[in-house]
């Protein structure tokens, strides 16, 4: 499966592996199956949705670790690279694009 390549006129491209890019697009309410655009006015809501998903993921991991500790079980293993880390370049891109007033596109 092809990676997702997020592009703008103001930044370098941000490339995400297929599963991560698809998840990110689903979180921000965009169709992951075709080309798309994130308009400047949609960027604050996209950032908020991603931050909420990151917080939810981290809270769930913390809960599962604590549950394993209480039950005397080994702690669960999670992906080495978290959603927070995977989204960092996209957050930077969104910030720069908002300031420049340019959209972000993918699949084009």
N, C-alpha and C positions, 0 to 999 in steps of 0.2 A: 504494500500500500504506500502510496506517495505521501511524503510529508506535506504539511501545510506551510505555505510561505506567505507571511503577512508583509505587505508592502505599503509604503507611503512616499510621497514626493519629498518629505523632509527628513527621513531617517534611512538607515540601512534596513535590510530585510530582517525579519525575525522568523526563523524556521523552527517548526515543532514537529516531532514525530507524529505520525497519523493519529494514534490513540490519544495523545495529549491535546493536539490541535482540535480534534473532534470534541473532546470533553470541554475544552475552553469555549468553543463555539456554542455548544449546548447550554453551558452555564450562562452565557450572555444572551441567550435567546435567538441565536442565529442558526440558519440551516447549514449543517456541516457537509451536506452532500453536493454543494455546488459553489460557484463563485459568489462572493458577497462583498458588502461594504459596511464599515462601521463609520457612521457619520459623526461629526464633531459633537453634535447635540446628544448623541447616544453614548458618548464615552463616559460621562460620569456614572450613568446607570450600569454600564459594563464593568467599570472598576468596582462599584459597590457590590455587584453580583459575584464577581471573582473573589473579592475580599470576604464576603459572607461564606462562600464555598470553602475558602482556605480555613477560616475560623472553624467551620463545621468539621472539616477533615481533622484539624488539629485537636479539637475537643473530643472527637470520637476516638482518635488514637490514644489520647491521654486516658480516656475512660477504659479502653480495652487493656492498656498497660496496668492500670490500677486494679481492674477486675482480675487479671492474671496474678498480680502480686497477692491480692487477698486470698485467692484460691490456691496459692502455692504453686502456680504453674509458671513455666518459662514465659518471659514477655513475648508478645507477638512481634513478628517482623513485618515491616512496612517497606515500601519503595524507598530506596536510598535517596532519591531526589524527590523532594516533596512538591506538591502543587504550588506552594509559595515560591520555591526556588525556580520552578519551571515558568511561572508567570512574571518573574522579575523583569526579564527583557521586554515583555509585552507591556508591563506597567510603564516602563521608561519610554517606550514607543508612544503609548497613548498620551502620556504627559507632554512629550514634545509635539505631538500632532495637535493636541488641544491648543497649546500655546501658539502654534503656527496656523491653526485654523484649517488643517488638511485632514482628509479622511484616510482610513486604512482599508485596504482591499486585500482579498485573497482569492485564489482559484482562477486568476485571470492570466 
